[in-house]
Every structure is written in structure tokens, then in C-alpha cells.
Amino acid sequence: MNQLPWDVPISGTICGTLLNYKGALEAMGDKLNQAPYQSPPKAPILYIKPVNTMISCDTPIPIPSDIQELEVGAALGIVISRPATKVKENQAFNYIAGYTIVNDISIPHKSVYRPAISEKARDGFCPIGPWIVEKSAHINPDNLTIKVFVNEVLRQENTTANLIRPVSKLLQDITEFMTLNPGDTVLVGIPENPPKVKAGDRIRIEIEQIGNLENTVVHEKNAALGVSI
């Protein structure tokens, strides 16, 4: 009996956050003191994953024909429940619908100062799911273990306890200048040393109390044909 395909569980905009893990910021080293900014960031570094990037659990991730490997971006997704504008930190959880798993795929690149549109916004570069765990499950999003397996080999492990801005602070800072709407999803950040993958690799992201998000990397032409390897 064939398994029914998963759906993308969100409908809004995905807002990603860079350098929100302590290790990721520390890994930048002296680059943070170089031009153009010459100091560590004082506000969240944000970017958008457009709708063309969104795919569901078990949908193949396409790797372009001229690219040898992709970078896995294991992220906890915070799904917004109602319009959020200038939210206070102590009220932030009132605007959360639940939590999901996001794989913020990108083509490896060195600079975080230039908009990495061609590296992060390609078709199929944002698997999401497989579901949303509702806030009523009483999960603490600031203390969840995140693991990345490639072909069932553990390649990365971290915890949201290492976030520079915990979830409530991050939502306060973002909504200070930008309204988040129901169905929008905020990615809390990507841990340092993200694993690299190539065509044929199977990725499984496991987030404690949330579940597992699984996808296989395939050559772009094969993804268009709907084949898995």
C-alpha cells in the first residue's frame, strides 16, 4: 500500500535568522570586525525563504547540475498564530501556534553580508514538516536537542539552549519593525558546522519532541521527473 504524500504544513512567509547560535557567531572569528560592518551584529540578521523553496517531508531536494554539494540547515520553525506587531518579550508565546522542523538548504557560500539569493532561494531548498506540534504540547523551544543524520550517520548535534536570542527575544526584535502574520514561520537559526550532502544522500533532521523531517537529495533533472535517486 502506497503512503500518501505529506503536505507542506505552513502557508505563510518563512523568515530565517543567521548567526543566532553562539557557536555559529564564534565561528565567524575576526570576520565580524571587518568591513562592511566592523563589529558583531547588534540586531538579528534576517532573510526570507520564498514560497518556491518550500517542499514537504519525503519530497526530493533538487541539486543543480553544476553544484557538487549542498549545505543542510537544521532549524526549529516557530509558527505564528495571529498578527504580531511590536510584541513584548514576556508576551511572545501568546503569538505562537506551534513548532515544526525546517531544513534550510543552501549552496555553500562564505559571505553573510551579501544577500545569498541564488544560494538559498532555489526551488525545493526548504523542506518543512512533517507536521506542526501545537503550543499546547507545552514544549520548551529554548531547550530542544537537534540532530542531523545523513544516510543514518549522525553528522551534527546541537541544542536550542545555545541560542543567542531565545525565541521570545527573537520574536520581540523581529516584530519591532515587521508584522508577522498567521501562518508565518520564524527559523530560530542554524547551528555551526552544517553538514554537506550530495546527490543520493538521505537527510533526516530530528528535533526533540517535534519529530523527524526526511528528504533525499537528487539531481535536478531527476527531481523534475519525480524519481528519487
C-alpha positions in Angstrom: 0.0 0.0 0.0 1.5 3.3 -1.0 1.9 6.0 1.6 0.0 9.3 1.0 2.4 12.2 0.3 2.9 14.8 3.0 1.8 18.4 2.6 3.7 21.5 3.5 2.2 22.3 6.9 2.5 26.1 6.7 1.1 28.7 4.4 2.9 32.0 5.1 6.3 33.6 4.8 9.4 31.9 6.2 11.8 34.3 8.0 15.2 32.9 8.6 17.8 34.0 11.2 21.6 33.9 10.8 24.3 33.7 13.5 21.8 33.1 16.3 23.7 30.2 17.7 26.7 31.0 19.9 28.9 28.6 18.1 27.9 30.0 14.7 28.7 33.5 15.8 32.0 32.5 17.3 33.0 30.6 14.2 33.0 33.9 12.3 36.0 35.0 14.3 37.7 38.2 13.2 35.4 38.5 10.1 32.9 40.2 12.4 35.2 43.1 12.8 36.0 43.6 9.1 34.2 45.7 6.5 31.4 46.5 5.9 30.2 46.4 9.5 33.4 46.2 11.6 31.5 44.9 14.6 29.3 41.9 15.6 25.6 42.3 14.8 23.5 44.1 17.3 20.2 43.0 15.7 19.0 39.8 14.2 20.4 39.0 10.7 17.3 38.0 8.8 16.4 36.7 5.3 13.3 35.3 3.6 12.8 31.8 2.0 10.2 32.4 -0.7 7.3 30.0 -1.5 9.1 28.3 -4.4 11.6 26.9 -1.9 9.0 25.1 0.2 8.6 21.3 -0.1 7.2 18.6 2.1 8.7 15.7 4.0 9.9 13.0 1.6 9.9 15.3 -1.4 13.2 15.1 -3.2 15.6 18.1 -2.8 17.0 19.1 -6.2 20.7 19.7 -6.6 21.7 21.9 -9.6 23.7 20.1 -12.3 26.7 22.4 -11.8 26.8 22.1 -8.0 28.7 19.2 -6.2 27.2 19.5 -2.7 24.6 21.3 -0.6 24.6 22.5 3.0 22.0 21.3 5.5 20.4 24.0 7.7 18.6 22.2 10.5 16.3 24.7 12.1 13.4 24.8 14.6 10.5 26.7 13.0 8.2 28.9 15.1 4.7 29.1 13.5 2.8 32.3 14.2 -0.8 32.1 15.3 -2.1 35.7 15.0 -0.9 39.1 13.7 2.2 40.1 15.7 3.4 43.7 15.8 5.8 45.2 18.4 5.3 42.1 20.6 6.8 42.3 24.1 9.2 39.5 25.1 7.0 38.5 28.0 4.0 38.2 25.7 5.7 36.4 22.8 4.4 32.9 23.5 0.8 34.2 23.1 1.6 34.6 19.3 2.9 31.1 18.7 0.7 28.4 17.1 3.3 25.7 17.3 6.6 24.3 16.2 7.9 22.5 13.1 11.1 21.3 11.5 12.8 23.1 8.7 15.7 22.2 6.5 17.1 25.5 5.3 19.1 24.1 2.3 21.7 26.3 0.7 24.6 26.1 -1.7 27.8 26.6 0.4 28.9 30.3 0.4 31.2 32.3 2.6 29.7 35.7 3.0 26.7 36.5 5.3 26.8 40.2 4.3 25.6 39.8 0.7 22.0 38.6 0.0 22.5 34.9 -0.9 19.5 34.7 -3.2 20.9 32.3 -5.7 22.4 30.1 -2.9 19.3 30.0 -0.6 16.2 30.7 -2.7 16.2 27.9 -5.3 13.3 25.7 -6.0 12.9 23.0 -3.4 15.5 24.4 -1.0 13.3 24.5 2.1 11.8 21.2 3.2 9.3 21.7 6.1 7.3 19.4 8.3 6.2 16.8 8.6 3.7 18.5 10.9 3.2 21.3 13.4 3.3 20.4 17.1 0.8 22.7 18.8 1.9 25.1 21.5 -0.5 23.3 23.9 2.0 20.4 24.0 4.0 22.6 26.4 7.3 22.2 24.6 10.2 24.5 25.7 11.6 25.7 22.4 14.7 27.1 24.1 15.9 23.7 25.2 15.5 21.2 22.4 18.1 18.8 21.0 18.6 19.0 17.2 20.3 16.1 15.3 21.1 15.7 11.7 21.6 12.3 10.2 23.0 11.7 6.7 22.4 8.1 5.5 21.6 7.4 9.1 25.0 8.5 10.3 24.9 11.3 12.9 26.6 14.3 11.4 25.5 17.2 13.7 24.1 17.7 17.1 23.2 20.9 19.0 20.6 22.4 21.2 18.4 25.5 21.1 19.8 26.2 24.6 22.7 27.6 22.7 20.7 30.4 21.0 21.9 33.9 21.5 18.4 35.3 21.2 15.9 32.8 22.7 12.5 32.5 21.0 10.7 35.2 22.9 13.5 37.8 22.5 13.8 36.9 18.8 10.1 37.5 18.2 10.2 40.8 20.1 13.2 42.0 18.0 11.6 41.0 14.6 8.2 42.4 15.3 9.6 45.7 16.4 9.9 46.6 12.7 7.9 43.9 10.8 4.5 42.4 11.4 4.3 38.6 11.4 1.0 37.1 10.2 -0.8 33.9 11.0 1.0 31.0 9.2 4.3 32.8 9.0 7.3 30.8 10.3 10.4 32.1 12.0 13.5 30.0 11.9 15.5 30.4 15.2 18.8 29.8 13.5 21.2 27.2 12.1 23.9 25.6 14.2 27.6 25.9 13.3 29.3 23.3 11.1 26.3 22.4 9.0 26.7 19.0 7.2 27.3 18.9 3.4 25.4 16.4 1.3 25.4 15.3 -2.3 23.1 13.6 -4.8 21.8 10.3 -3.4 22.2 11.3 0.3 19.2 10.8 2.6 18.8 13.6 5.2 17.0 13.1 8.5 16.6 16.0 10.9 15.4 15.0 14.4 14.2 17.7 16.8 13.4 16.5 20.3 9.6 16.4 21.0 8.9 17.5 17.4 9.7 14.6 15.2 11.7 13.8 12.1 12.0 15.5 8.7 13.4 13.3 5.9 14.3 14.1 2.3 16.6 12.7 -0.3 18.9 14.8 -2.5 18.5 14.1 -6.2 19.9 15.6 -9.4 17.8 18.5 -10.6 16.8 16.7 -13.8 15.6 13.6 -11.8 13.6 15.8 -9.4 11.7 17.2 -12.4 10.9 13.6 -13.5 9.8 12.6 -10.0 12.4 10.0 -9.4 14.2 9.6 -6.0 17.8 8.9 -7.0 
